Amino acid sequence: MEAVKTYQNVNREDESMSFGISRMEDIHDKHGGKPDEPHRHNYYTILLVKKASGEHRIDFNSYPLGNMQLFFISPGQVHQMIEASRSVGYSMVFSTQFLVQNNIPLSFIDDLNLFNDFGDTPPLTLSKEELETLSRYAEEILEINASDRSFKYEAMGAFIKLILIRCHNLCSLKSIDSNIQETGNTVLRNFKSLVDLHHTQWHGTTEYANELNISPDHLNRVIKSLTGKTAKEHIQSRIITAAKRLIYFTDLSSKEIGYELGFSEPGNFSAFFKKCTGFSPSKFKAITTQST
């Protein structure tokens, strides 16, 4: 199995570009309606879907493509769109360089909880009114992007930030006191960074809580209140996502993958994987290989 294809630049023809926007129907026509191979980007992607049918696979989770949807894809996530018909909507991509250029801190992106680089990333379903508003913003961005206006990147950055804030407000789980939320966001941001760094060594909540100088119970309460999932569920999702990528995109054995992910016994990894996914590692590889 070849390594997963990774797109490094927002614009393959001009590496200096840090932002791009396209109509989904133009992308469909360019590829003749054929799905791309599973791939990942080193930049952020927002898909504003007005009309579509088919399937969107993100880190081996499958989501139906439908009308009035919004997908957020993080750098590093493996995804593939399989369109049953010509999709209508907008694809917006931007790099961390674009955020820096527009004075948008990475902490702002993290605090929104829209981009999740592991676990479930289902689409946000929009009302007709919200779809019309966001589509209007996208059309403004398209017009600005094609122009020679002064401060065009700053203008597009302002629209992107506005889109992100509106979407965050749409999918907030519940109203939380602003001071509590600010403190919780700091804990969540630091926790997610630690999980990315240590998921191959730390499989329980205790190590993360100790590193954050809080109790495991407090860590779970904060993470659950902001995301709807416990800290343990986030850790397990990160391990499973890494395992799925290694199973599909490498020829490593189950034993080797288990060692890569911090399991001292191959049987422990296989049991953990089956408990979380319902499949053995070998069965998962067979199913995913057949479906592509």
Backbone as CSV, one residue per row, in Angstrom:
resi,resn,N_x,N_y,N_z,CA_x,CA_y,CA_z,C_x,C_y,C_z
1,MET,0.846,-1.197,0.000,0.000,0.000,0.000,0.882,1.248,0.000
2,GLU,0.619,2.159,-0.922,1.408,3.378,-0.992,1.037,4.323,0.132
3,ALA,1.988,5.172,0.505,1.717,6.176,1.527,0.632,7.114,1.038
4,VAL,-0.126,7.650,1.990,-1.226,8.540,1.639,-0.696,9.790,0.950
5,LYS,-1.404,10.202,-0.098,-1.042,11.414,-0.818,-1.308,12.620,0.072
6,THR,-0.342,13.523,0.162,-0.492,14.719,0.986,-0.303,15.957,0.124
7,TYR,-1.312,16.832,0.105,-1.207,18.094,-0.617,-0.633,19.145,0.322
8,GLN,0.530,19.677,-0.049,1.255,20.584,0.830,0.799,22.030,0.694
9,ASN,0.435,22.436,-0.514,0.187,23.848,-0.786,-1.276,24.105,-1.136
10,VAL,-1.784,25.251,-0.694,-3.148,25.664,-1.010,-3.336,25.763,-2.522
11,ASN,-2.337,26.304,-3.203,-2.371,26.439,-4.656,-1.138,25.745,-5.223
12,ARG,-1.356,24.675,-5.971,-0.226,23.884,-6.472,0.589,24.636,-7.515
13,GLU,-0.041,25.619,-8.163,0.672,26.380,-9.199,1.417,27.576,-8.628
14,ASP,0.986,28.056,-7.476,1.625,29.219,-6.849,1.786,28.948,-5.365
15,GLU,2.992,28.515,-4.953,3.242,28.113,-3.575,3.133,29.273,-2.590
16,SER,3.157,30.506,-3.106,3.077,31.665,-2.218,1.653,31.908,-1.722
17,MET,0.672,31.307,-2.382,-0.723,31.523,-2.008,-1.029,30.822,-0.686
18,SER,-1.796,31.492,0.178,-2.147,30.906,1.477,-3.654,30.759,1.644
19,PHE,-4.412,31.107,0.600,-5.874,30.994,0.644,-6.387,30.659,-0.752
20,GLY,-7.458,29.883,-0.795,-8.082,29.575,-2.073,-9.556,29.301,-1.904
21,ILE,-10.339,29.613,-2.897,-11.770,29.323,-2.887,-12.187,28.881,-4.281
22,SER,-13.026,27.845,-4.353,-13.505,27.314,-5.629,-14.960,26.905,-5.466
23,ARG,-15.663,26.892,-6.582,-17.005,26.322,-6.578,-16.882,24.802,-6.666
24,MET,-17.684,24.106,-5.882,-17.620,22.646,-5.879,-17.973,22.068,-7.244
25,GLU,-18.872,22.736,-7.968,-19.250,22.239,-9.289,-18.087,22.327,-10.280
26,ASP,-17.231,23.353,-10.095,-16.054,23.472,-10.968,-15.044,22.366,-10.666
27,ILE,-14.901,22.038,-9.383,-13.986,20.955,-8.994,-14.488,19.630,-9.563
28,HIS,-15.795,19.402,-9.475,-16.405,18.187,-10.018,-16.130,18.062,-11.514
29,ASP,-16.345,19.155,-12.240,-16.139,19.135,-13.688,-14.669,18.914,-14.046
30,LYS,-13.787,19.525,-13.260,-12.348,19.396,-13.525,-11.887,17.945,-13.424
31,HIS,-12.469,17.205,-12.471,-12.075,15.809,-12.273,-12.996,14.833,-12.992
32,GLY,-13.906,15.374,-13.795,-14.810,14.506,-14.529,-15.726,13.690,-13.635
33,GLY,-15.963,14.178,-12.422,-16.839,13.477,-11.499,-16.202,12.298,-10.801
34,LYS,-14.938,12.022,-11.117,-14.258,10.875,-10.498,-13.743,11.244,-9.111
35,PRO,-13.937,10.370,-8.122,-13.425,10.670,-6.779,-11.903,10.598,-6.737
36,ASP,-11.325,11.495,-5.970,-9.880,11.443,-5.764,-9.560,10.265,-4.858
37,GLU,-8.305,9.850,-4.855,-7.870,8.849,-3.894,-7.928,9.458,-2.492
38,PRO,-8.079,8.630,-1.447,-7.987,9.178,-0.090,-6.692,9.970,0.069
39,HIS,-6.789,11.164,0.621,-5.628,12.041,0.706,-5.766,12.961,1.921
40,ARG,-4.711,13.691,2.201,-4.761,14.670,3.280,-4.163,15.980,2.806
41,HIS,-4.509,17.063,3.517,-3.979,18.392,3.224,-3.162,18.880,4.407
42,ASN,-2.207,19.740,4.131,-1.487,20.422,5.209,-2.082,21.806,5.446
43,TYR,-3.376,21.923,5.244,-4.070,23.201,5.445,-5.522,22.913,5.826
44,TYR,-6.228,23.951,6.230,-7.617,23.828,6.656,-8.550,23.884,5.446
45,THR,-9.648,23.138,5.531,-10.643,23.126,4.461,-12.041,23.312,5.038
46,ILE,-12.812,24.202,4.426,-14.224,24.362,4.747,-15.014,24.036,3.480
47,LEU,-15.938,23.098,3.580,-16.813,22.771,2.462,-18.230,23.232,2.806
48,LEU,-18.704,24.229,2.092,-20.065,24.717,2.248,-20.900,24.096,1.123
49,VAL,-21.707,23.114,1.480,-22.420,22.310,0.490,-23.869,22.778,0.394
50,LYS,-24.231,23.295,-0.768,-25.612,23.722,-1.000,-26.478,22.539,-1.451
51,LYS,-25.919,21.734,-2.360,-26.663,20.601,-2.897,-25.675,19.501,-3.259
52,ALA,-25.941,18.284,-2.806,-25.022,17.182,-3.106,-25.680,15.853,-2.764
53,SER,-25.121,14.796,-3.316,-25.492,13.432,-2.932,-24.251,12.576,-3.086
54,GLY,-24.135,11.582,-2.228,-22.959,10.736,-2.255,-22.456,10.466,-0.850
55,GLU,-21.138,10.443,-0.729,-20.514,10.048,0.530,-19.240,10.853,0.740
56,HIS,-19.003,11.267,1.971,-17.763,11.936,2.336,-17.103,11.112,3.432
57,ARG,-15.926,10.572,3.130,-15.185,9.769,4.110,-14.099,10.628,4.741
58,ILE,-14.135,10.710,6.069,-13.139,11.487,6.807,-12.554,10.596,7.888
59,ASP,-11.268,10.314,7.774,-10.597,9.407,8.709,-11.390,8.124,8.900
60,PHE,-11.853,7.558,7.764,-12.503,6.250,7.699,-13.894,6.225,8.336
61,ASN,-14.417,7.382,8.684,-15.823,7.501,9.049,-16.569,8.029,7.829
62,SER,-17.720,7.456,7.547,-18.469,7.827,6.351,-19.677,8.686,6.711
63,TYR,-19.825,9.812,5.997,-20.952,10.716,6.215,-21.673,10.929,4.884
64,PRO,-23.018,10.826,4.886,-23.755,11.065,3.647,-23.586,12.520,3.198
65,LEU,-23.350,12.688,1.910,-23.336,14.030,1.335,-24.780,14.439,1.062
66,GLY,-25.166,15.605,1.542,-26.536,16.050,1.348,-26.607,17.545,1.139
67,ASN,-27.795,18.064,1.211,-28.008,19.492,1.017,-27.793,20.260,2.316
68,MET,-27.375,21.518,2.183,-27.262,22.447,3.311,-26.353,21.896,4.420
69,GLN,-25.118,21.541,4.032,-24.139,20.992,4.974,-22.879,21.841,5.017
70,LEU,-22.156,21.689,6.104,-20.874,22.371,6.255,-19.889,21.404,6.879
71,PHE,-18.774,21.142,6.166,-17.731,20.254,6.665,-16.494,21.071,7.025
72,PHE,-15.840,20.691,8.121,-14.580,21.298,8.537,-13.527,20.193,8.567
73,ILE,-12.470,20.339,7.778,-11.428,19.318,7.671,-10.110,19.919,8.117
74,SER,-9.481,19.280,9.079,-8.243,19.797,9.664,-7.024,19.340,8.881
75,PRO,-5.912,20.066,9.011,-4.657,19.582,8.433,-4.343,18.189,8.971
76,GLY,-3.978,17.290,8.077,-3.610,15.940,8.496,-4.718,14.922,8.408
77,GLN,-5.971,15.363,8.327,-7.062,14.394,8.233,-7.104,13.760,6.846
78,VAL,-7.355,12.467,6.812,-7.485,11.751,5.548,-8.947,11.803,5.118
79,HIS,-9.191,12.258,3.908,-10.588,12.312,3.468,-10.709,12.005,1.983
80,GLN,-11.949,11.696,1.591,-12.258,11.363,0.199,-13.738,11.655,-0.036
81,MET,-14.030,12.404,-1.090,-15.416,12.669,-1.470,-15.800,11.780,-2.642
82,ILE,-16.946,11.101,-2.502,-17.465,10.242,-3.563,-18.838,10.792,-3.925
83,GLU,-18.888,11.520,-5.032,-20.115,12.212,-5.420,-20.981,11.330,-6.320
84,ALA,-22.260,11.215,-5.964,-23.205,10.487,-6.809,-23.753,11.398,-7.900
85,SER,-23.639,12.691,-7.688,-24.055,13.681,-8.677,-23.191,14.923,-8.496
86,ARG,-23.346,15.867,-9.367,-22.544,17.097,-9.354,-22.902,17.952,-8.137
87,SER,-21.949,18.131,-7.245,-22.183,18.919,-6.043,-22.193,20.404,-6.361
88,VAL,-22.960,21.134,-5.571,-23.028,22.585,-5.714,-22.665,23.194,-4.356
89,GLY,-21.710,24.098,-4.368,-21.302,24.728,-3.125,-19.943,25.381,-3.267
90,TYR,-19.227,25.483,-2.162,-17.955,26.200,-2.149,-16.918,25.423,-1.334
91,SER,-15.702,25.427,-1.820,-14.567,24.866,-1.100,-13.612,26.002,-0.777
92,MET,-13.364,26.213,0.518,-12.442,27.262,0.957,-11.276,26.615,1.701
93,VAL,-10.062,26.939,1.289,-8.869,26.363,1.911,-7.933,27.486,2.352
94,PHE,-7.318,27.293,3.512,-6.377,28.307,3.995,-5.342,27.653,4.903
95,SER,-4.159,28.223,4.896,-3.037,27.683,5.654,-2.861,28.449,6.960
96,THR,-1.971,27.961,7.799,-1.649,28.681,9.033,-1.009,30.029,8.701
97,GLN,-0.313,30.094,7.551,0.268,31.365,7.111,-0.825,32.410,6.900
98,PHE,-1.959,31.991,6.345,-3.088,32.898,6.124,-3.610,33.429,7.459
99,LEU,-3.660,32.550,8.463,-4.104,32.978,9.796,-3.151,34.025,10.365
100,VAL,-1.856,33.763,10.229,-0.854,34.702,10.737,-0.973,36.045,10.034
101,GLN,-1.124,36.006,8.706,-1.219,37.241,7.927,-2.419,38.088,8.331
102,ASN,-3.458,37.439,8.856,-4.677,38.148,9.222,-4.864,38.265,10.734
103,ASN,-3.756,38.081,11.459,-3.776,38.231,12.920,-4.841,37.366,13.575
104,ILE,-5.019,36.159,13.043,-5.937,35.191,13.638,-5.089,34.133,14.349
105,PRO,-5.056,34.132,15.679,-4.199,33.174,16.391,-4.712,31.747,16.252
106,LEU,-3.797,30.782,16.279,-4.198,29.382,16.226,-5.097,29.021,17.401
107,SER,-4.904,29.713,18.521,-5.752,29.453,19.695,-7.214,29.754,19.378
108,PHE,-7.462,30.720,18.508,-8.829,31.046,18.104,-9.450,29.856,17.370
109,ILE,-8.695,29.245,16.461,-9.180,28.074,15.734,-9.454,26.930,16.701
110,ASP,-8.538,26.725,17.646,-8.715,25.643,18.623,-9.942,25.864,19.494
111,ASP,-10.154,27.105,19.915,-11.261,27.401,20.818,-12.626,27.247,20.156
112,LEU,-12.664,27.329,18.824,-13.937,27.188,18.121,-14.478,25.766,18.165
113,ASN,-13.580,24.792,18.276,-13.967,23.378,18.289,-14.724,22.961,17.018
114,LEU,-14.408,23.604,15.913,-15.004,23.211,14.634,-14.112,22.214,13.905
115,PHE,-12.806,22.437,13.992,-11.841,21.555,13.343,-11.351,20.528,14.349
116,ASN,-11.550,19.261,14.021,-11.129,18.177,14.902,-10.267,17.229,14.087
117,ASP,-9.000,17.087,14.459,-8.113,16.288,13.610,-8.127,14.799,13.944
118,PHE,-9.080,14.381,14.750,-9.268,12.948,14.983,-10.676,12.731,15.530
119,GLY,-11.159,11.486,15.400,-12.492,11.181,15.896,-13.576,11.538,14.895
120,ASP,-14.790,11.648,15.393,-15.925,11.943,14.520,-15.919,13.404,14.098
121,THR,-16.131,13.636,12.812,-16.231,15.001,12.288,-17.437,15.099,11.366
122,PRO,-18.642,14.947,11.918,-19.841,15.005,11.077,-20.086,16.414,10.574
123,PRO,-20.855,16.550,9.497,-21.135,17.887,8.980,-22.093,18.642,9.877
124,LEU,-22.004,19.938,9.811,-22.962,20.818,10.471,-24.118,21.033,9.500
125,THR,-25.337,20.765,9.963,-26.514,20.959,9.120,-27.028,22.381,9.288
126,LEU,-27.276,23.036,8.167,-27.650,24.444,8.176,-29.133,24.632,7.891
127,SER,-29.685,25.694,8.440,-31.030,26.103,8.058,-30.948,26.815,6.710
128,LYS,-32.090,27.011,6.069,-32.121,27.716,4.795,-31.566,29.125,4.951
129,GLU,-31.909,29.788,6.053,-31.461,31.164,6.290,-29.947,31.213,6.485
130,GLU,-29.410,30.282,7.269,-27.966,30.266,7.502,-27.211,29.934,6.222
131,LEU,-27.750,29.010,5.434,-27.113,28.669,4.157,-27.057,29.884,3.248
132,GLU,-28.127,30.637,3.197,-28.161,31.832,2.352,-27.143,32.865,2.824
133,THR,-27.042,33.038,4.148,-26.080,34.008,4.688,-24.649,33.593,4.380
134,LEU,-24.309,32.334,4.649,-22.946,31.863,4.417,-22.615,31.825,2.924
135,SER,-23.602,31.501,2.095,-23.381,31.516,0.641,-23.108,32.935,0.153
136,ARG,-23.776,33.885,0.761,-23.538,35.285,0.393,-22.115,35.692,0.755
137,TYR,-21.644,35.248,1.922,-20.254,35.527,2.304,-19.287,34.883,1.310
138,ALA,-19.579,33.635,0.929,-18.701,32.927,-0.010,-18.651,33.636,-1.361
139,GLU,-19.789,34.129,-1.826,-19.815,34.864,-3.089,-18.995,36.151,-2.983
140,GLU,-19.070,36.816,-1.830,-18.248,38.020,-1.602,-16.768,37.666,-1.669
141,ILE,-16.404,36.543,-1.054,-15.004,36.111,-1.055,-14.547,35.793,-2.474
142,LEU,-15.395,35.106,-3.236,-15.057,34.799,-4.632,-14.796,36.076,-5.427
143,GLU,-15.643,37.061,-5.232,-15.493,38.323,-5.949,-14.218,39.040,-5.537
144,ILE,-13.951,39.075,-4.236,-12.741,39.741,-3.739,-11.492,39.011,-4.234
145,ASN,-11.538,37.680,-4.193,-10.390,36.879,-4.586,-10.011,37.098,-6.049
146,ALA,-11.016,37.337,-6.881,-10.769,37.530,-8.317,-10.412,38.973,-8.669
147,SER,-10.413,39.854,-7.663,-10.194,41.276,-7.921,-8.751,41.689,-7.651
148,ASP,-8.461,42.944,-7.922,-7.167,43.536,-7.592,-7.324,44.599,-6.505
149,ARG,-8.300,44.416,-5.646,-8.570,45.399,-4.611,-7.422,45.496,-3.609
150,SER,-7.296,46.659,-3.022,-6.343,46.823,-1.923,-6.848,46.036,-0.712
151,PHE,-5.926,45.478,0.039,-6.240,44.731,1.264,-7.204,43.571,1.003
152,LYS,-7.071,42.926,-0.166,-7.996,41.840,-0.506,-7.857,40.663,0.453
153,TYR,-6.614,40.348,0.866,-6.432,39.221,1.777,-6.982,39.529,3.163
154,GLU,-6.842,40.774,3.585,-7.417,41.169,4.869,-8.943,41.069,4.824
155,ALA,-9.532,41.453,3.694,-10.988,41.370,3.540,-11.454,39.916,3.571
156,MET,-10.732,39.052,2.860,-11.110,37.634,2.859,-10.903,37.024,4.230
157,GLY,-9.836,37.439,4.915,-9.602,36.955,6.271,-10.728,37.337,7.212
158,ALA,-11.266,38.560,7.047,-12.376,39.025,7.883,-13.617,38.169,7.633
159,PHE,-13.879,37.849,6.356,-15.044,37.019,6.037,-14.882,35.595,6.578
160,ILE,-13.659,35.046,6.451,-13.424,33.695,6.976,-13.636,33.672,8.487
161,LYS,-13.134,34.683,9.176,-13.315,34.731,10.625,-14.794,34.849,10.979
162,LEU,-15.531,35.633,10.219,-16.966,35.791,10.458,-17.695,34.467,10.228
163,ILE,-17.329,33.757,9.172,-17.934,32.442,8.910,-17.686,31.493,10.072
164,LEU,-16.446,31.456,10.555,-16.091,30.549,11.646,-16.858,30.893,12.919
165,ILE,-16.979,32.181,13.221,-17.696,32.584,14.436,-19.173,32.220,14.338
166,ARG,-19.783,32.469,13.180,-21.197,32.113,13.005,-21.407,30.616,13.173
167,CYS,-20.524,29.823,12.602,-20.662,28.369,12.688,-20.432,27.877,14.114
168,HIS,-19.487,28.489,14.806,-19.257,28.134,16.200,-20.512,28.380,17.024
169,ASN,-21.142,29.506,16.814,-22.356,29.829,17.560,-23.506,28.895,17.204
170,LEU,-23.518,28.385,15.978,-24.557,27.454,15.561,-24.441,26.100,16.250
171,CYS,-23.207,25.665,16.493,-23.022,24.306,17.006,-22.574,24.255,18.457
172,SER,-22.603,25.391,19.174,-22.259,25.372,20.591,-23.217,24.439,21.324
173,LEU,-22.661,23.612,22.185,-23.478,22.627,22.874,-24.467,23.265,23.834
174,LYS,-24.011,24.276,24.551,-24.884,24.957,25.499,-24.223,26.240,25.930
175,SER,-24.993,27.096,26.548,-24.463,28.375,27.011,-23.664,28.173,28.291
176,ILE,-22.436,28.653,28.298,-21.562,28.514,29.461,-21.075,29.892,29.850
177,ASP,-20.954,30.132,31.151,-20.437,31.410,31.626,-19.114,31.705,30.923
178,SER,-18.947,32.954,30.446,-17.791,33.293,29.605,-16.469,33.059,30.318
179,ASN,-16.393,33.376,31.626,-15.143,33.164,32.362,-14.819,31.681,32.485
180,ILE,-15.863,30.884,32.753,-15.662,29.438,32.859,-15.251,28.871,31.502
181,GLN,-15.902,29.370,30.439,-15.591,28.871,29.103,-14.159,29.218,28.700
182,GLU,-13.714,30.434,29.035,-12.342,30.829,28.679,-11.330,29.934,29.374
183,THR,-11.555,29.652,30.647,-10.659,28.753,31.383,-10.720,27.351,30.802
184,GLY,-11.954,26.903,30.512,-12.113,25.569,29.944,-11.468,25.438,28.589
185,ASN,-11.561,26.471,27.767,-10.946,26.433,26.438,-9.435,26.279,26.535
186,THR,-8.838,26.924,27.535,-7.388,26.790,27.734,-7.040,25.356,28.093
187,VAL,-7.824,24.753,28.981,-7.603,23.357,29.361,-7.770,22.447,28.144
188,LEU,-8.848,22.666,27.379,-9.111,21.838,26.200,-7.987,21.963,25.177
189,ARG,-7.559,23.205,24.917,-6.495,23.433,23.939,-5.212,22.713,24.358
190,ASN,-4.845,22.860,25.628,-3.620,22.222,26.122,-3.761,20.698,26.138
191,PHE,-4.946,20.225,26.491,-5.201,18.784,26.507,-5.049,18.186,25.107
192,LYS,-5.645,18.840,24.106,-5.558,18.334,22.742,-4.118,18.324,22.238
193,SER,-3.345,19.339,22.610,-1.933,19.374,22.219,-1.170,18.217,22.854
194,LEU,-1.465,17.946,24.125,-0.808,16.841,24.822,-1.192,15.491,24.211
195,VAL,-2.458,15.351,23.840,-2.900,14.096,23.215,-2.163,13.871,21.901
196,ASP,-2.008,14.924,21.106,-1.265,14.791,19.851,0.173,14.353,20.102
197,LEU,0.754,14.872,21.166,2.156,14.576,21.455,2.365,13.217,22.112
198,HIS,1.422,12.804,22.958,1.690,11.668,23.847,0.728,10.493,23.711
199,HIS,-0.142,10.481,22.691,-1.119,9.394,22.613,-0.478,8.023,22.422
200,THR,0.771,7.990,21.956,1.443,6.698,21.802,2.088,6.220,23.096
201,GLN,2.114,7.091,24.112,2.662,6.678,25.408,1.617,6.704,26.521
202,TRP,0.759,7.723,26.514,-0.222,7.905,27.585,-1.599,7.502,27.079
203,HIS,-2.119,6.402,27.607,-3.414,5.892,27.151,-4.543,6.183,28.140
204,GLY,-4.218,6.714,29.299,-5.229,7.029,30.306,-5.277,8.516,30.594
205,THR,-6.264,8.927,31.380,-6.439,10.363,31.656,-5.489,10.881,32.729
206,THR,-4.969,9.998,33.568,-4.183,10.444,34.731,-2.950,11.234,34.317
207,GLU,-2.208,10.722,33.321,-0.978,11.410,32.905,-1.278,12.813,32.373
208,TYR,-2.352,12.934,31.617,-2.714,14.240,31.060,-3.147,15.200,32.166
209,ALA,-3.935,14.692,33.104,-4.381,15.531,34.220,-3.190,15.992,35.054
210,ASN,-2.255,15.090,35.300,-1.063,15.461,36.069,-0.267,16.548,35.359
211,GLU,-0.118,16.415,34.058,0.632,17.409,33.278,-0.062,18.767,33.311
212,LEU,-1.387,18.758,33.405,-2.169,19.996,33.436,-2.404,20.502,34.861
213,ASN,-1.896,19.760,35.850,-2.036,20.134,37.272,-3.489,20.229,37.718
214,ILE,-4.305,19.298,37.214,-5.688,19.203,37.660,-6.001,17.729,37.905
215,SER,-7.129,17.447,38.536,-7.503,16.057,38.813,-8.114,15.429,37.564
216,PRO,-8.038,14.109,37.416,-8.676,13.443,36.278,-10.173,13.733,36.194
217,ASP,-10.847,13.791,37.339,-12.288,14.080,37.336,-12.571,15.473,36.779
218,HIS,-11.753,16.454,37.201,-11.948,17.820,36.714,-11.672,17.900,35.210
219,LEU,-10.630,17.202,34.761,-10.310,17.177,33.332,-11.490,16.616,32.543
220,ASN,-12.062,15.514,33.002,-13.195,14.919,32.304,-14.398,15.844,32.261
221,ARG,-14.672,16.530,33.384,-15.827,17.430,33.436,-15.669,18.579,32.439
222,VAL,-14.460,19.160,32.395,-14.212,20.289,31.496,-14.334,19.851,30.038
223,ILE,-13.669,18.753,29.685,-13.675,18.286,28.296,-15.089,17.878,27.871
224,LYS,-15.807,17.204,28.766,-17.177,16.775,28.441,-18.098,17.983,28.261
225,SER,-17.937,19.015,29.099,-18.826,20.176,29.014,-18.627,20.951,27.718
226,LEU,-17.393,20.937,27.177,-17.099,21.714,25.970,-17.262,20.927,24.684
227,THR,-17.111,19.614,24.747,-17.116,18.815,23.509,-18.197,17.747,23.466
228,GLY,-18.784,17.430,24.612,-19.772,16.361,24.643,-19.171,14.978,24.788
229,LYS,-17.833,14.885,24.809,-17.145,13.612,24.979,-16.153,13.718,26.132
230,THR,-15.906,12.609,26.806,-14.964,12.604,27.917,-13.528,12.663,27.408
231,ALA,-12.617,12.979,28.316,-11.196,12.999,27.963,-10.755,11.618,27.481
232,LYS,-11.233,10.581,28.151,-10.867,9.215,27.755,-11.321,8.924,26.336
233,GLU,-12.517,9.360,25.979,-13.022,9.134,24.627,-12.166,9.855,23.590
234,HIS,-11.693,11.072,23.923,-10.805,11.800,23.012,-9.483,11.051,22.821
235,ILE,-8.938,10.545,23.912,-7.664,9.810,23.832,-7.834,8.562,22.969
236,GLN,-8.913,7.821,23.220,-9.158,6.601,22.445,-9.387,6.916,20.967
237,SER,-10.104,8.002,20.683,-10.340,8.393,19.290,-9.035,8.700,18.578
238,ARG,-8.121,9.384,19.290,-6.829,9.730,18.684,-6.015,8.483,18.381
239,ILE,-6.023,7.518,19.286,-5.281,6.274,19.085,-5.886,5.483,17.927
240,ILE,-7.213,5.394,17.903,-7.891,4.629,16.851,-7.661,5.264,15.482
241,THR,-7.724,6.606,15.411,-7.473,7.279,14.138,-6.056,6.989,13.645
242,ALA,-5.086,7.083,14.549,-3.700,6.780,14.167,-3.578,5.326,13.715
243,ALA,-4.261,4.423,14.413,-4.206,3.005,14.054,-4.801,2.763,12.676
244,LYS,-5.948,3.376,12.391,-6.593,3.191,11.087,-5.712,3.690,9.955
245,ARG,-5.057,4.831,10.183,-4.173,5.357,9.143,-3.006,4.421,8.888
246,LEU,-2.433,3.865,9.958,-1.303,2.951,9.803,-1.738,1.643,9.155
247,ILE,-2.917,1.147,9.528,-3.413,-0.101,8.950,-3.636,0.061,7.450
248,TYR,-4.269,1.166,7.064,-4.633,1.351,5.650,-3.451,1.779,4.786
249,PHE,-2.631,2.689,5.291,-1.626,3.314,4.435,-0.222,2.727,4.569
250,THR,-0.050,1.712,5.408,1.259,1.076,5.515,1.087,-0.440,5.433
251,ASP,2.207,-1.119,5.323,2.196,-2.583,5.319,2.681,-3.139,6.655
252,LEU,2.632,-2.310,7.686,3.028,-2.777,9.014,2.070,-3.851,9.505
253,SER,2.612,-4.814,10.234,1.759,-5.852,10.819,1.012,-5.283,12.018
254,SER,0.004,-6.026,12.461,-0.772,-5.620,13.637,0.143,-5.474,14.854
255,LYS,1.078,-6.373,14.972,2.026,-6.338,16.085,2.874,-5.074,16.033
256,GLU,3.368,-4.737,14.840,4.205,-3.543,14.675,3.407,-2.265,14.938
257,ILE,2.159,-2.235,14.478,1.317,-1.062,14.725,1.044,-0.909,16.211
258,GLY,0.783,-2.023,16.878,0.560,-1.986,18.320,1.748,-1.393,19.054
259,TYR,2.955,-1.809,18.678,4.159,-1.257,19.304,4.313,0.233,18.994
260,GLU,4.003,0.623,17.754,4.078,2.042,17.370,3.182,2.901,18.257
261,LEU,2.051,2.333,18.662,1.057,3.091,19.416,1.135,2.850,20.919
262,GLY,2.192,2.198,21.364,2.428,2.088,22.801,1.832,0.881,23.488
263,PHE,1.416,-0.130,22.728,0.876,-1.350,23.328,2.006,-2.376,23.438
264,SER,2.281,-2.829,24.652,3.404,-3.753,24.854,3.082,-5.151,24.364
265,GLU,1.796,-5.502,24.325,1.381,-6.823,23.857,0.478,-6.682,22.634
266,PRO,0.777,-7.411,21.551,-0.053,-7.319,20.341,-1.524,-7.622,20.609
267,GLY,-1.773,-8.584,21.505,-3.147,-8.951,21.819,-3.920,-7.802,22.442
268,ASN,-3.234,-6.976,23.229,-3.899,-5.834,23.860,-4.349,-4.819,22.809
269,PHE,-3.495,-4.592,21.813,-3.864,-3.655,20.752,-5.043,-4.182,19.951
270,SER,-5.004,-5.456,19.565,-6.091,-6.025,18.768,-7.408,-5.984,19.527
271,ALA,-7.354,-6.287,20.825,-8.574,-6.255,21.641,-9.108,-4.834,21.763
272,PHE,-8.198,-3.862,21.962,-8.596,-2.452,22.059,-9.221,-1.983,20.751
273,PHE,-8.598,-2.327,19.640,-9.099,-1.888,18.333,-10.481,-2.479,18.070
274,LYS,-10.660,-3.769,18.366,-11.944,-4.412,18.113,-13.025,-3.860,19.027
275,LYS,-12.677,-3.569,20.274,-13.649,-3.009,21.214,-14.151,-1.650,20.737
276,CYS,-13.243,-0.836,20.162,-13.596,0.526,19.741,-14.260,0.571,18.371
277,THR,-13.936,-0.374,17.497,-14.424,-0.303,16.116,-15.386,-1.422,15.731
278,GLY,-15.344,-2.518,16.485,-16.162,-3.674,16.124,-15.480,-4.616,15.160
279,PHE,-14.259,-4.264,14.724,-13.514,-5.099,13.780,-12.111,-5.375,14.315
280,SER,-11.569,-6.518,13.908,-10.152,-6.757,14.163,-9.348,-5.902,13.197
281,PRO,-8.072,-5.624,13.481,-7.255,-4.842,12.540,-7.220,-5.450,11.136
282,SER,-7.116,-6.763,11.043,-7.051,-7.405,9.718,-8.382,-7.284,8.981
283,LYS,-9.490,-7.403,9.713,-10.798,-7.264,9.093,-11.021,-5.830,8.602
284,PHE,-10.578,-4.851,9.413,-10.710,-3.446,9.015,-9.928,-3.192,7.733
285,LYS,-8.711,-3.727,7.628,-7.899,-3.515,6.429,-8.575,-4.142,5.218
286,ALA,-9.135,-5.324,5.387,-9.790,-5.991,4.266,-11.008,-5.210,3.791
287,ILE,-11.789,-4.701,4.731,-13.010,-3.956,4.379,-12.666,-2.654,3.670
288,THR,-11.716,-1.887,4.229,-11.381,-0.583,3.654,-10.672,-0.724,2.316
289,THR,-9.892,-1.764,2.143,-9.215,-1.986,0.871,-10.219,-2.328,-0.223
290,GLN,-11.235,-3.118,0.123,-12.241,-3.496,-0.852,-13.130,-2.338,-1.264
291,SER,-13.322,-1.358,-0.349,-14.269,-0.276,-0.601,-13.664,0.877,-1.402
292,THR,-12.351,0.839,-1.709,-11.716,1.918,-2.461,-11.323,1.455,-3.847
